Structures are given as structure tokens and as C-alpha cells.
Amino acid sequence: MKLDFLPAVLLTLLSSTVSTLTFAQSPDSTYMIMGGGLLLVFVLAIYVFYEIRRSIQLHINKPTK
């Protein structure tokens, strides 16, 4: 399975973040730090899911003894 949709998802997240900050009067740094932390956790979760899936696929493709 290819991840062709990933650039579209990242562009959507980035555009929603930029538009929110554009219309905000004065963005609070606490919200920006919390949002950055949540984004980091989201990216790490995607990475872990991808690595687990890849590991399972490699294990399934191994010949049995």
C-alpha cells in the first residue's frame, strides 16, 4: 500500500493551522506548544504504526521451516 494520501493530509493540517493563526488576535504560546506536542505525538504514532506493519509483512513473507 502506497502512502499517496500523506501529502494531502499534511497540507490540510498545515493549512488549518496557518488559517487558525491568521484569524487569531494573539495566539497564546501555551496553545502553540500544546499543538506542537500533539502534532509530534501524531507523527510518531504514524511512524510506529508503519514500522510495525512493515515488520509484520517481512515476518509473514519469511519461509517456514
HTML snippet that shows the backbone in 3Dmol.js (N, CA, C, O; Angstrom):
<script src="https://3Dmol.org/build/3Dmol-min.js"></script>
<div id="view" style="width:600px;height:400px;position:relative"></div>
<script>
const pdb = `
ATOM      1  N   MET A   1       0.843  -1.180   0.000  1.00  0.00           N
ATOM      2  CA  MET A   1       0.000   0.000   0.000  1.00  0.00           C
ATOM      3  C   MET A   1       0.884   1.238   0.000  1.00  0.00           C
ATOM      4  O   MET A   1       1.757   1.395   0.853  1.00  0.00           O
ATOM      5  N   LYS A   2       0.649   2.092  -0.945  1.00  0.00           N
ATOM      6  CA  LYS A   2       1.425   3.323  -1.015  1.00  0.00           C
ATOM      7  C   LYS A   2       0.757   4.400  -0.177  1.00  0.00           C
ATOM      8  O   LYS A   2      -0.456   4.385   0.029  1.00  0.00           O
ATOM      9  N   LEU A   3       1.552   5.315   0.292  1.00  0.00           N
ATOM     10  CA  LEU A   3       1.031   6.418   1.104  1.00  0.00           C
ATOM     11  C   LEU A   3       0.894   7.661   0.236  1.00  0.00           C
ATOM     12  O   LEU A   3       1.505   8.692   0.521  1.00  0.00           O
ATOM     13  N   ASP A   4       0.092   7.566  -0.823  1.00  0.00           N
ATOM     14  CA  ASP A   4      -0.095   8.693  -1.733  1.00  0.00           C
ATOM     15  C   ASP A   4      -0.903   9.820  -1.102  1.00  0.00           C
ATOM     16  O   ASP A   4      -0.792  10.974  -1.516  1.00  0.00           O
ATOM     17  N   PHE A   5      -1.707   9.492  -0.111  1.00  0.00           N
ATOM     18  CA  PHE A   5      -2.572  10.493   0.506  1.00  0.00           C
ATOM     19  C   PHE A   5      -1.863  11.313   1.576  1.00  0.00           C
ATOM     20  O   PHE A   5      -2.401  12.326   2.023  1.00  0.00           O
ATOM     21  N   LEU A   6      -0.678  10.904   1.996  1.00  0.00           N
ATOM     22  CA  LEU A   6       0.009  11.579   3.095  1.00  0.00           C
ATOM     23  C   LEU A   6       0.311  13.049   2.812  1.00  0.00           C
ATOM     24  O   LEU A   6       0.100  13.867   3.707  1.00  0.00           O
ATOM     25  N   PRO A   7       0.793  13.444   1.621  1.00  0.00           N
ATOM     26  CA  PRO A   7       0.999  14.881   1.376  1.00  0.00           C
ATOM     27  C   PRO A   7      -0.287  15.692   1.481  1.00  0.00           C
ATOM     28  O   PRO A   7      -0.264  16.829   1.953  1.00  0.00           O
ATOM     29  N   ALA A   8      -1.399  15.123   1.047  1.00  0.00           N
ATOM     30  CA  ALA A   8      -2.677  15.841   1.146  1.00  0.00           C
ATOM     31  C   ALA A   8      -3.088  16.033   2.600  1.00  0.00           C
ATOM     32  O   ALA A   8      -3.608  17.086   2.967  1.00  0.00           O
ATOM     33  N   VAL A   9      -2.856  15.026   3.422  1.00  0.00           N
ATOM     34  CA  VAL A   9      -3.194  15.132   4.847  1.00  0.00           C
ATOM     35  C   VAL A   9      -2.315  16.178   5.518  1.00  0.00           C
ATOM     36  O   VAL A   9      -2.804  16.998   6.295  1.00  0.00           O
ATOM     37  N   LEU A  10      -1.024  16.152   5.223  1.00  0.00           N
ATOM     38  CA  LEU A  10      -0.115  17.128   5.826  1.00  0.00           C
ATOM     39  C   LEU A  10      -0.440  18.545   5.366  1.00  0.00           C
ATOM     40  O   LEU A  10      -0.365  19.484   6.158  1.00  0.00           O
ATOM     41  N   LEU A  11      -0.798  18.706   4.100  1.00  0.00           N
ATOM     42  CA  LEU A  11      -1.177  20.019   3.592  1.00  0.00           C
ATOM     43  C   LEU A  11      -2.449  20.519   4.272  1.00  0.00           C
ATOM     44  O   LEU A  11      -2.558  21.704   4.584  1.00  0.00           O
ATOM     45  N   THR A  12      -3.403  19.635   4.501  1.00  0.00           N
ATOM     46  CA  THR A  12      -4.637  20.015   5.189  1.00  0.00           C
ATOM     47  C   THR A  12      -4.358  20.444   6.621  1.00  0.00           C
ATOM     48  O   THR A  12      -4.891  21.453   7.084  1.00  0.00           O
ATOM     49  N   LEU A  13      -3.519  19.677   7.330  1.00  0.00           N
ATOM     50  CA  LEU A  13      -3.175  20.049   8.707  1.00  0.00           C
ATOM     51  C   LEU A  13      -2.440  21.382   8.751  1.00  0.00           C
ATOM     52  O   LEU A  13      -2.717  22.217   9.612  1.00  0.00           O
ATOM     53  N   LEU A  14      -1.513  21.584   7.835  1.00  0.00           N
ATOM     54  CA  LEU A  14      -0.749  22.827   7.803  1.00  0.00           C
ATOM     55  C   LEU A  14      -1.638  24.014   7.468  1.00  0.00           C
ATOM     56  O   LEU A  14      -1.528  25.069   8.092  1.00  0.00           O
ATOM     57  N   SER A  15      -2.516  23.850   6.487  1.00  0.00           N
ATOM     58  CA  SER A  15      -3.382  24.967   6.105  1.00  0.00           C
ATOM     59  C   SER A  15      -4.378  25.313   7.200  1.00  0.00           C
ATOM     60  O   SER A  15      -4.688  26.487   7.403  1.00  0.00           O
ATOM     61  N   SER A  16      -4.884  24.305   7.910  1.00  0.00           N
ATOM     62  CA  SER A  16      -5.809  24.611   9.007  1.00  0.00           C
ATOM     63  C   SER A  16      -5.084  25.304  10.150  1.00  0.00           C
ATOM     64  O   SER A  16      -5.654  26.179  10.802  1.00  0.00           O
ATOM     65  N   THR A  17      -3.839  24.927  10.400  1.00  0.00           N
ATOM     66  CA  THR A  17      -3.066  25.579  11.458  1.00  0.00           C
ATOM     67  C   THR A  17      -2.755  27.021  11.091  1.00  0.00           C
ATOM     68  O   THR A  17      -2.905  27.922  11.917  1.00  0.00           O
ATOM     69  N   VAL A  18      -2.324  27.242   9.860  1.00  0.00           N
ATOM     70  CA  VAL A  18      -1.979  28.593   9.422  1.00  0.00           C
ATOM     71  C   VAL A  18      -3.210  29.484   9.403  1.00  0.00           C
ATOM     72  O   VAL A  18      -3.140  30.640   9.822  1.00  0.00           O
ATOM     73  N   SER A  19      -4.341  28.964   8.921  1.00  0.00           N
ATOM     74  CA  SER A  19      -5.556  29.779   8.880  1.00  0.00           C
ATOM     75  C   SER A  19      -6.046  30.112  10.282  1.00  0.00           C
ATOM     76  O   SER A  19      -6.564  31.205  10.510  1.00  0.00           O
ATOM     77  N   THR A  20      -5.892  29.197  11.214  1.00  0.00           N
ATOM     78  CA  THR A  20      -6.292  29.466  12.594  1.00  0.00           C
ATOM     79  C   THR A  20      -5.420  30.557  13.198  1.00  0.00           C
ATOM     80  O   THR A  20      -5.923  31.454  13.875  1.00  0.00           O
ATOM     81  N   LEU A  21      -4.114  30.485  12.955  1.00  0.00           N
ATOM     82  CA  LEU A  21      -3.215  31.503  13.500  1.00  0.00           C
ATOM     83  C   LEU A  21      -3.413  32.851  12.814  1.00  0.00           C
ATOM     84  O   LEU A  21      -3.184  33.895  13.424  1.00  0.00           O
ATOM     85  N   THR A  22      -3.834  32.839  11.564  1.00  0.00           N
ATOM     86  CA  THR A  22      -4.056  34.089  10.837  1.00  0.00           C
ATOM     87  C   THR A  22      -5.229  34.864  11.412  1.00  0.00           C
ATOM     88  O   THR A  22      -5.161  36.085  11.548  1.00  0.00           O
ATOM     89  N   PHE A  23      -6.304  34.163  11.749  1.00  0.00           N
ATOM     90  CA  PHE A  23      -7.500  34.827  12.244  1.00  0.00           C
ATOM     91  C   PHE A  23      -7.481  35.050  13.751  1.00  0.00           C
ATOM     92  O   PHE A  23      -8.378  35.702  14.285  1.00  0.00           O
ATOM     93  N   ALA A  24      -6.492  34.529  14.438  1.00  0.00           N
ATOM     94  CA  ALA A  24      -6.409  34.725  15.889  1.00  0.00           C
ATOM     95  C   ALA A  24      -5.878  36.128  16.178  1.00  0.00           C
ATOM     96  O   ALA A  24      -5.014  36.633  15.460  1.00  0.00           O
ATOM     97  N   GLN A  25      -6.394  36.741  17.218  1.00  0.00           N
ATOM     98  CA  GLN A  25      -5.940  38.087  17.590  1.00  0.00           C
ATOM     99  C   GLN A  25      -4.518  38.020  18.142  1.00  0.00           C
ATOM    100  O   GLN A  25      -3.629  38.731  17.675  1.00  0.00           O
ATOM    101  N   SER A  26      -4.316  37.174  19.123  1.00  0.00           N
ATOM    102  CA  SER A  26      -2.977  36.979  19.674  1.00  0.00           C
ATOM    103  C   SER A  26      -2.880  35.528  20.139  1.00  0.00           C
ATOM    104  O   SER A  26      -3.371  35.186  21.215  1.00  0.00           O
ATOM    105  N   PRO A  27      -2.249  34.674  19.333  1.00  0.00           N
ATOM    106  CA  PRO A  27      -2.171  33.258  19.707  1.00  0.00           C
ATOM    107  C   PRO A  27      -1.345  33.074  20.974  1.00  0.00           C
ATOM    108  O   PRO A  27      -0.234  33.591  21.092  1.00  0.00           O
ATOM    109  N   ASP A  28      -1.902  32.339  21.901  1.00  0.00           N
ATOM    110  CA  ASP A  28      -1.224  32.085  23.168  1.00  0.00           C
ATOM    111  C   ASP A  28      -0.132  31.036  22.946  1.00  0.00           C
ATOM    112  O   ASP A  28      -0.342  30.051  22.238  1.00  0.00           O
ATOM    113  N   SER A  29       1.012  31.250  23.545  1.00  0.00           N
ATOM    114  CA  SER A  29       2.133  30.326  23.353  1.00  0.00           C
ATOM    115  C   SER A  29       1.832  28.952  23.939  1.00  0.00           C
ATOM    116  O   SER A  29       2.352  27.945  23.460  1.00  0.00           O
ATOM    117  N   THR A  30       0.998  28.907  24.973  1.00  0.00           N
ATOM    118  CA  THR A  30       0.643  27.620  25.573  1.00  0.00           C
ATOM    119  C   THR A  30      -0.072  26.736  24.561  1.00  0.00           C
ATOM    120  O   THR A  30       0.216  25.543  24.457  1.00  0.00           O
ATOM    121  N   TYR A  31      -1.003  27.322  23.816  1.00  0.00           N
ATOM    122  CA  TYR A  31      -1.729  26.552  22.811  1.00  0.00           C
ATOM    123  C   TYR A  31      -0.806  26.113  21.680  1.00  0.00           C
ATOM    124  O   TYR A  31      -0.958  25.015  21.145  1.00  0.00           O
ATOM    125  N   MET A  32       0.140  26.959  21.318  1.00  0.00           N
ATOM    126  CA  MET A  32       1.067  26.601  20.245  1.00  0.00           C
ATOM    127  C   MET A  32       1.977  25.451  20.674  1.00  0.00           C
ATOM    128  O   MET A  32       2.253  24.551  19.881  1.00  0.00           O
ATOM    129  N   ILE A  33       2.442  25.477  21.920  1.00  0.00           N
ATOM    130  CA  ILE A  33       3.293  24.398  22.423  1.00  0.00           C
ATOM    131  C   ILE A  33       2.496  23.100  22.528  1.00  0.00           C
ATOM    132  O   ILE A  33       2.986  22.033  22.159  1.00  0.00           O
ATOM    133  N   MET A  34       1.268  23.197  23.032  1.00  0.00           N
ATOM    134  CA  MET A  34       0.414  22.012  23.147  1.00  0.00           C
ATOM    135  C   MET A  34       0.106  21.437  21.762  1.00  0.00           C
ATOM    136  O   MET A  34       0.153  20.222  21.570  1.00  0.00           O
ATOM    137  N   GLY A  35      -0.205  22.299  20.806  1.00  0.00           N
ATOM    138  CA  GLY A  35      -0.480  21.835  19.446  1.00  0.00           C
ATOM    139  C   GLY A  35       0.737  21.196  18.803  1.00  0.00           C
ATOM    140  O   GLY A  35       0.623  20.184  18.113  1.00  0.00           O
ATOM    141  N   GLY A  36       1.908  21.791  19.031  1.00  0.00           N
ATOM    142  CA  GLY A  36       3.137  21.202  18.501  1.00  0.00           C
ATOM    143  C   GLY A  36       3.425  19.841  19.113  1.00  0.00           C
ATOM    144  O   GLY A  36       3.862  18.918  18.426  1.00  0.00           O
ATOM    145  N   GLY A  37       3.176  19.725  20.412  1.00  0.00           N
ATOM    146  CA  GLY A  37       3.370  18.438  21.083  1.00  0.00           C
ATOM    147  C   GLY A  37       2.417  17.378  20.567  1.00  0.00           C
ATOM    148  O   GLY A  37       2.806  16.230  20.354  1.00  0.00           O
ATOM    149  N   LEU A  38       1.163  17.768  20.368  1.00  0.00           N
ATOM    150  CA  LEU A  38       0.184  16.815  19.831  1.00  0.00           C
ATOM    151  C   LEU A  38       0.537  16.402  18.407  1.00  0.00           C
ATOM    152  O   LEU A  38       0.374  15.240  18.034  1.00  0.00           O
ATOM    153  N   LEU A  39       1.017  17.346  17.622  1.00  0.00           N
ATOM    154  CA  LEU A  39       1.431  17.026  16.255  1.00  0.00           C
ATOM    155  C   LEU A  39       2.620  16.066  16.261  1.00  0.00           C
ATOM    156  O   LEU A  39       2.677  15.148  15.444  1.00  0.00           O
ATOM    157  N   LEU A  40       3.560  16.271  17.170  1.00  0.00           N
ATOM    158  CA  LEU A  40       4.709  15.379  17.289  1.00  0.00           C
ATOM    159  C   LEU A  40       4.268  13.969  17.679  1.00  0.00           C
ATOM    160  O   LEU A  40       4.745  12.987  17.110  1.00  0.00           O
ATOM    161  N   VAL A  41       3.362  13.871  18.644  1.00  0.00           N
ATOM    162  CA  VAL A  41       2.859  12.557  19.060  1.00  0.00           C
ATOM    163  C   VAL A  41       2.131  11.877  17.905  1.00  0.00           C
ATOM    164  O   VAL A  41       2.259  10.668  17.714  1.00  0.00           O
ATOM    165  N   PHE A  42       1.365  12.652  17.135  1.00  0.00           N
ATOM    166  CA  PHE A  42       0.649  12.099  15.989  1.00  0.00           C
ATOM    167  C   PHE A  42       1.622  11.555  14.945  1.00  0.00           C
ATOM    168  O   PHE A  42       1.416  10.463  14.415  1.00  0.00           O
ATOM    169  N   VAL A  43       2.669  12.301  14.649  1.00  0.00           N
ATOM    170  CA  VAL A  43       3.664  11.858  13.662  1.00  0.00           C
ATOM    171  C   VAL A  43       4.395  10.615  14.162  1.00  0.00           C
ATOM    172  O   VAL A  43       4.630   9.689  13.386  1.00  0.00           O
ATOM    173  N   LEU A  44       4.755  10.579  15.438  1.00  0.00           N
ATOM    174  CA  LEU A  44       5.434   9.402  15.982  1.00  0.00           C
ATOM    175  C   LEU A  44       4.524   8.177  15.977  1.00  0.00           C
ATOM    176  O   LEU A  44       4.990   7.064  15.732  1.00  0.00           O
ATOM    177  N   ALA A  45       3.242   8.369  16.241  1.00  0.00           N
ATOM    178  CA  ALA A  45       2.298   7.245  16.201  1.00  0.00           C
ATOM    179  C   ALA A  45       2.188   6.681  14.790  1.00  0.00           C
ATOM    180  O   ALA A  45       2.122   5.464  14.610  1.00  0.00           O
ATOM    181  N   ILE A  46       2.168   7.552  13.793  1.00  0.00           N
ATOM    182  CA  ILE A  46       2.124   7.087  12.400  1.00  0.00           C
ATOM    183  C   ILE A  46       3.395   6.321  12.059  1.00  0.00           C
ATOM    184  O   ILE A  46       3.339   5.294  11.383  1.00  0.00           O
ATOM    185  N   TYR A  47       4.537   6.813  12.524  1.00  0.00           N
ATOM    186  CA  TYR A  47       5.809   6.142  12.261  1.00  0.00           C
ATOM    187  C   TYR A  47       5.838   4.751  12.899  1.00  0.00           C
ATOM    188  O   TYR A  47       6.250   3.782  12.262  1.00  0.00           O
ATOM    189  N   VAL A  48       5.404   4.656  14.149  1.00  0.00           N
ATOM    190  CA  VAL A  48       5.398   3.366  14.844  1.00  0.00           C
ATOM    191  C   VAL A  48       4.448   2.396  14.145  1.00  0.00           C
ATOM    192  O   VAL A  48       4.784   1.227  13.955  1.00  0.00           O
ATOM    193  N   PHE A  49       3.275   2.871  13.766  1.00  0.00           N
ATOM    194  CA  PHE A  49       2.320   2.018  13.055  1.00  0.00           C
ATOM    195  C   PHE A  49       2.920   1.509  11.744  1.00  0.00           C
ATOM    196  O   PHE A  49       2.771   0.335  11.407  1.00  0.00           O
ATOM    197  N   TYR A  50       3.593   2.385  11.011  1.00  0.00           N
ATOM    198  CA  TYR A  50       4.205   1.993   9.743  1.00  0.00           C
ATOM    199  C   TYR A  50       5.305   0.953   9.965  1.00  0.00           C
ATOM    200  O   TYR A  50       5.396  -0.017   9.212  1.00  0.00           O
ATOM    201  N   GLU A  51       6.134   1.142  10.983  1.00  0.00           N
ATOM    202  CA  GLU A  51       7.227   0.199  11.252  1.00  0.00           C
ATOM    203  C   GLU A  51       6.694  -1.155  11.711  1.00  0.00           C
ATOM    204  O   GLU A  51       7.234  -2.191  11.324  1.00  0.00           O
ATOM    205  N   ILE A  52       5.645  -1.164  12.528  1.00  0.00           N
ATOM    206  CA  ILE A  52       5.051  -2.430  12.963  1.00  0.00           C
ATOM    207  C   ILE A  52       4.466  -3.166  11.761  1.00  0.00           C
ATOM    208  O   ILE A  52       4.644  -4.376  11.622  1.00  0.00           O
ATOM    209  N   ARG A  53       3.769  -2.434  10.895  1.00  0.00           N
ATOM    210  CA  ARG A  53       3.180  -3.048   9.708  1.00  0.00           C
ATOM    211  C   ARG A  53       4.257  -3.633   8.797  1.00  0.00           C
ATOM    212  O   ARG A  53       4.104  -4.730   8.260  1.00  0.00           O
ATOM    213  N   ARG A  54       5.346  -2.885   8.633  1.00  0.00           N
ATOM    214  CA  ARG A  54       6.445  -3.367   7.787  1.00  0.00           C
ATOM    215  C   ARG A  54       7.096  -4.605   8.396  1.00  0.00           C
ATOM    216  O   ARG A  54       7.440  -5.540   7.673  1.00  0.00           O
ATOM    217  N   SER A  55       7.267  -4.621   9.713  1.00  0.00           N
ATOM    218  CA  SER A  55       7.859  -5.764  10.388  1.00  0.00           C
ATOM    219  C   SER A  55       6.980  -7.004  10.252  1.00  0.00           C
ATOM    220  O   SER A  55       7.482  -8.106  10.031  1.00  0.00           O
ATOM    221  N   ILE A  56       5.675  -6.822  10.385  1.00  0.00           N
ATOM    222  CA  ILE A  56       4.760  -7.956  10.238  1.00  0.00           C
ATOM    223  C   ILE A  56       4.791  -8.478   8.807  1.00  0.00           C
ATOM    224  O   ILE A  56       4.773  -9.690   8.593  1.00  0.00           O
ATOM    225  N   GLN A  57       4.838  -7.586   7.833  1.00  0.00           N
ATOM    226  CA  GLN A  57       4.892  -8.025   6.436  1.00  0.00           C
ATOM    227  C   GLN A  57       6.172  -8.799   6.146  1.00  0.00           C
ATOM    228  O   GLN A  57       6.140  -9.797   5.426  1.00  0.00           O
ATOM    229  N   LEU A  58       7.292  -8.353   6.696  1.00  0.00           N
ATOM    230  CA  LEU A  58       8.548  -9.076   6.489  1.00  0.00           C
ATOM    231  C   LEU A  58       8.502 -10.442   7.158  1.00  0.00           C
ATOM    232  O   LEU A  58       9.027 -11.417   6.619  1.00  0.00           O
ATOM    233  N   HIS A  59       7.877 -10.518   8.332  1.00  0.00           N
ATOM    234  CA  HIS A  59       7.787 -11.781   9.057  1.00  0.00           C
ATOM    235  C   HIS A  59       6.864 -12.763   8.333  1.00  0.00           C
ATOM    236  O   HIS A  59       7.137 -13.963   8.295  1.00  0.00           O
ATOM    237  N   ILE A  60       5.781 -12.257   7.766  1.00  0.00           N
ATOM    238  CA  ILE A  60       4.849 -13.131   7.050  1.00  0.00           C
ATOM    239  C   ILE A  60       5.498 -13.687   5.785  1.00  0.00           C
ATOM    240  O   ILE A  60       5.233 -14.829   5.409  1.00  0.00           O
ATOM    241  N   ASN A  61       6.331 -12.908   5.135  1.00  0.00           N
ATOM    242  CA  ASN A  61       6.951 -13.339   3.876  1.00  0.00           C
ATOM    243  C   ASN A  61       8.109 -14.312   4.069  1.00  0.00           C
ATOM    244  O   ASN A  61       8.600 -14.880   3.093  1.00  0.00           O
ATOM    245  N   LYS A  62       8.556 -14.516   5.315  1.00  0.00           N
ATOM    246  CA  LYS A  62       9.641 -15.466   5.552  1.00  0.00           C
ATOM    247  C   LYS A  62       9.135 -16.892   5.333  1.00  0.00           C
ATOM    248  O   LYS A  62       8.004 -17.212   5.697  1.00  0.00           O
ATOM    249  N   PRO A  63       9.968 -17.744   4.742  1.00  0.00           N
ATOM    250  CA  PRO A  63       9.539 -19.144   4.572  1.00  0.00           C
ATOM    251  C   PRO A  63       9.535 -19.875   5.917  1.00  0.00           C
ATOM    252  O   PRO A  63      10.366 -19.605   6.785  1.00  0.00           O
ATOM    253  N   THR A  64       8.607 -20.785   6.072  1.00  0.00           N
ATOM    254  CA  THR A  64       8.539 -21.558   7.317  1.00  0.00           C
ATOM    255  C   THR A  64       9.516 -22.716   7.246  1.00  0.00           C
ATOM    256  O   THR A  64       9.847 -23.202   6.165  1.00  0.00           O
ATOM    257  N   LYS A  65       9.974 -23.152   8.410  1.00  0.00           N
ATOM    258  CA  LYS A  65      10.955 -24.243   8.466  1.00  0.00           C
ATOM    259  C   LYS A  65      10.260 -25.569   8.610  1.00  0.00           C
ATOM    260  O   LYS A  65      10.918 -26.607   8.674  1.00  0.00           O
TER     261      LYS A  65
END
`;
const viewer = $3Dmol.createViewer("view");
viewer.addModel(pdb, "pdb");
viewer.setStyle({}, {cartoon: {color: "spectrum"}});
viewer.zoomTo();
viewer.render();
</script>
